[in-house]
Amino acid sequence: MSQPRQADGDAQQAVRGPLPAPRTPSPRDAPPLNWGVIAPGGIAASFVDALRTHTEQRVVAVGSRDPRRARAFADRFGIPAAYGSYAEVIDDPRVDIVYVASPHSAHFDHALRAIEAGRHVLVEKAFTRNAREAEQLIEAARGRGVFLMEAMWTRFLPHIDVVRQVLDSGLLGEVRTVAADHGQFMRPDAAHRLFAPELAGGALLDLGVYPVSFASMVLGPFVSLTAVGEKAFTGVDGQASIVVTNGSGAHGVLNTTLFARTPTTASISGTHARLEIEGDFYAPATVRLISRERELLGSYVPALREGGLCYEAAEAARCVAAGRLESDLMPLDETLRVMRALDGIRRDLGVAFPGE
């Protein structure tokens, strides 16, 4: 009995000390590209503001089905060209890379059009409505030889690099449980995109993609997945609770909902210690390393709390400048695995979108 106890003590001693510093390059050092923006909504505004504030990237064109909306967005952010169609953004010869910020239902069509025009593409999460569309986009981008990436901004943030380093170091021991949630209270409104089946609304693709993608990053491929949930009044998924396992039997316990504001925290628990990520875990957040005895062993506090979308843009720019067709931090095969998991969850919930 003494030998196992000694091994446990050695492991506890090994985790003492500060958390590693992130290795994330400064977004301002990324080579500048000329960006075209499709669909000037709220997420596009946050994206462009982050680029203007924290990078040397240039937004040269924006397109909307409403020319007045495009012009207002262009005037707000000092963008040279405002178009009344998405095609004009894609066809603008100044554009190096297209940022697709339209509703989930339109991601496939808009991204495919850009790929076929030879443009590099950054597509908002969730990448597409389903894995079938994701497969077709990935095949098209690889065939055309252009860069393609899911804008899962969490993967590129400094605190997630700290998480990766801790996982690689073995400080946690054997990972056994990952927990993550993302819930927002949304007032029932049939006109809101999150309640609209035709726009691929629901909690899962907009909110739940964060905990599912986080669990996939930590656990690797899922070997089992089970979900229970409740539909919203329009038939989209309103709430889902999900359990996944990986090949070593570790569990991911995940939740998403449109019916309540949840803590939006995440944790990774291992045999030696655990990591806790404060809410909102998917945005720049504090990370704490906690011992089995609940002792704080180390913490990381992000220097930048706002404008975190700049990191995904900088990663895309570095990849394009280096001639890479995908990112090592968010590989296309990983995006496809996440989309397949989202498909499996919706099957368990009995949710399908029009046109699938």
N, C-alpha and C positions, 0 to 999 in steps of 0.2 A: 504493500500500500504506500510505502514511503516514496518510491520512485515516481509514480504518477503525481503525487503532491509536489515533489520537487520540480517536475516538468511544468506544472501549472504556475508555480512561483516564478520560474524563469521566464515564462511567457508574460506574466504580469509585469515583471521588471522591464521586459523588452519594450513595452508600449509606452513607458514613461518618457516625457520630453515633449517639445513643441511639435505641432503639426508642420509638415513640409510647406514651403512657400510655393505658390502656383508658378508654373513654368509658362503661362500664357503670354505670348508676345503682346506688346502694346498695339491696339488697333490702329493707332495713328501711323505706325511704321509699315502697314500693309500697302503694297503697290496700288495706286489709285486706278479704278476702273470707271467707265461711264455706264451708269445704271439707268434702265428704263423701268418705270413702276406701272404695273397693271392693277387697277381698282384702288382709287384713293380713299380708302376708309380709315377707320381708327388705327388698325395695326400698321397700315402703310404710313400714316402720319408719325407714329412712334418710331418706325424704322428710319424714315428720312431724317427725323430730328436727331436720332442717335448718330447717323452718318455725319450730319452737319456738325454735330457737337464734338464727336470723339474720333473722327477718321479724316482721311484725305480723299475719300471716295467722292465722286461727282454724280449727282442725279441730273440727267440731261433731258429726260422726257417722262411725262405721265399721261396715262390714258384712262378715260372713263366713257361709258355709253352716253353720259350726259356731258356735253362740251363745257357747260358752265361750271360743273363740278370740277372738271379737270383744270379749268382756268383758275378757279379759286384756290385749288391745292397748289398749282404752280406759282401763283402770286404769293401765297403764304410762305413757301419755302424757296423762292427764287429759282425755280426750275425754268430753263429756257423754252421748252416746247410743251404745249398742252394739246392733247388730241382728243377728238370725240369718238375714238374707237381704240380697241386694244391692238388691232392689226397695225395701225400707224406707229405705235410705239415699237412693236417688234421689227417693223420694216425701216425704222429710222437708222440710217447708216452709222450714226454716231454711237449707237447703243452697243456696248460690249456684252452686257449681262442683263437679263430681265428678272425682276422680282415679281412673283405672282402672289398677289394678296387678295384675290377674289374669294367668294365662298367656296367651301369644299367641293360642291357640285360642279364647279367650273375649273378646278385645278387641272384636271386632265386635259381638257380642250385647250386651255390657254398655254400650258407648259408644252404640249405637243406642237402647237403652232410655232412657238419660239424655237424649239429644238429643230424642227424642220427648216426653219429659216437660218439655222446655223448659229443661233445665239446660245450663250451659256445661260443657265437657269437656276434660280433659287426659288423654291416653292414652299409657301407657308405650310406649317403643320396644321392638321394632319395632311400628309403628302397628297393623298387622293381619297376618293370615297371608299375604295376597296383595293385588295391586293391585285386583282386582275388589272385594274388601271395602272397600278404602280409597276407591275411587270412590263406593261407595254411602254410606259415612259422610260424606264431604265433601258429596255432593249433599243428604243429609238435613240436615246442619247449616246449609248455605246456605239451604235451603228453610225451615227452622224459624227462621232468624235468630239462631242461638246461636254462641258462640265455640267453636272446636275447634282443638286443637294437639297435635302429637306431642311427647312429653316426651323429645326428644333433647337432654338437658341440656348436652351439649358446645357446642351452638350459642350458648348464652347466657352462657358463662363469659368472664371478662375476658380471658384469654390468647387466646381466639379472636377477640375484638374487635381485639386487637393484630395478629393475623394478617390480619384483613380490612383494616385500615388499611395495612399493608405492601403487600398485594396491590393495593389501590386507588392507592397512591402510585407504583407502578411501580418500586420499589427493586430488585426481583428481576430486572427486565428481562422478557423473554418467558418465561413459565412453560413448561417442557418436560416435567418429570417430577414426579409426586406419588407418594410411597411411604407406606404405613401398614399396620400389622398389629395384630391382637388375638387372642392365643391364651392359653388357660388349660388346665392339665392337669386333666382330670376323670376320676376313677376310674370304670371301666365299672360302671354301676348302672342296671338296667332301670327301677327305681322313680324315678330322678331325672328331673325335668322336662326337662332338656336332652337326655336320651336317649329321651324319650317321643314317638313320632310323633303320638299323639292330642292332645298338648298343643302341637303345632307346635314341637317341640324341634329340636336341632341347633345347630351353631356359628353359622350365618349370621344368624338372626334375633335372637340374643342377643348375640353378640360381633361378627360380621362386619358388622353394620349400622353400627358405628362407623366403620371405615375406608371403607366404601362411601359413607356420608353425608358424611364429610370430603372425599373425592375429588369428590363431586358439588358441594359448596360451593365448592371451589377451581376446578374445571375447567368447571363448568356442565354442561349436558346431555351425556350420553354418546352418541356416534354409533356406537360399536362396543363390544362386550363379549364376552369369552371367558373361560371358567372351566374348570379341571380340579380334580378332588378325589377324596376317598375317603369312603365312607360308614362310619358307626359300626355296631356290631354289631346295632343295632335298626333300621337302615335310614335313620336321619336323616343329614344331612350332618355328617361328622366333621371334615373339613378341606377348604378351598377356597383355591386361588390364582387370582387374577383379574387380567386386564389390560383396561383400558378406555381409550378415546381420546375426545377432544372434537373440535369442528369445526376447530380449528387444528392438530390432529395431536399435541397433548400427550398423554402417557401417564399413566395411574394404575396402579401396581403394588401390589396389595393381597393380604393373606393373613389367613385366620382358621382356627383349629383348636381342637378339644377335646383334642388329643393331647399338647400341650406348652405350657409357659409361654414365650411369646415376649416380645421387648423392649417391645411395645406402644408403639412410637415412631412419629413421622410426620415427613416432610420435604417441602418444596416447593422444587424446584430450578429456577432460572431462568438466563437467559443472563448475568446480572450477579452474582447472589448466590443464596444459598439460606437458607431458614428451617429450623431443626431444632427439633422439639418433643420434649422428653424423655418417657419413659414414666412414668406412663400418659398418653398424649397426650390422651385423651378426658376426663380429669379436670383439675382445676387443675394447670398444669404450667409449667415454665420454657421460654421461647422464646429462641432464639439466632439472630442474623443473622450468616452466615459468608460471607466473600468467596470468589472463585474461587481465591485463593491460600491459603485455609484460615485467614484472619485473622478473629478475632472482632471484629465491627464494633459489636455492641450486643446487649443481652439484656434480657428482662423476667422478673422473678421474682414469682409471685403472692403477694399478702398473705394470702390465705385458702386453705388447703390442704384443709380439711375442710368438709363441709356444702354442697358445691357445688350440690346439687339445689335450694337456695333460689333460685337465679337463674332457673330455668325457672318456678317458682311466681310469682316477682315479675313476670316478663314477662307471664304469663297475667293476673295481677291488674291490671297497668297497661292491658293491652288491653281487658279487660272494663270497667274503669272509664271508659275513653275511648270505649266503644261500638264498638270494632273487633271484627270477627268472626274475624280470624286475625292471626298475628304476621308482621311483616316479616322477622324473623330466622329463622323456620322456617315459610315460607308453605305452605299446603296443597298447592299445585301441586308444590312441591319435595318434600314428603313423598310425593306420588304418584309422582314420577319415581324416587325412591329405591326405593319398593316395586316398581316395574316392573323396575328393575335387579336387585333381589333375586329376583324371579320368573325373570328371564333366567338368573341364576346357577344357580338350582335346576333349571331345564330342562336346562342343560348337565351338571349333576351327576346328572340322572335321579332327583330327589327330589320326591315329592309327599306331601301330608298327607292323612290320612283325611278324607273329606267335601268335598274340593276339587272 
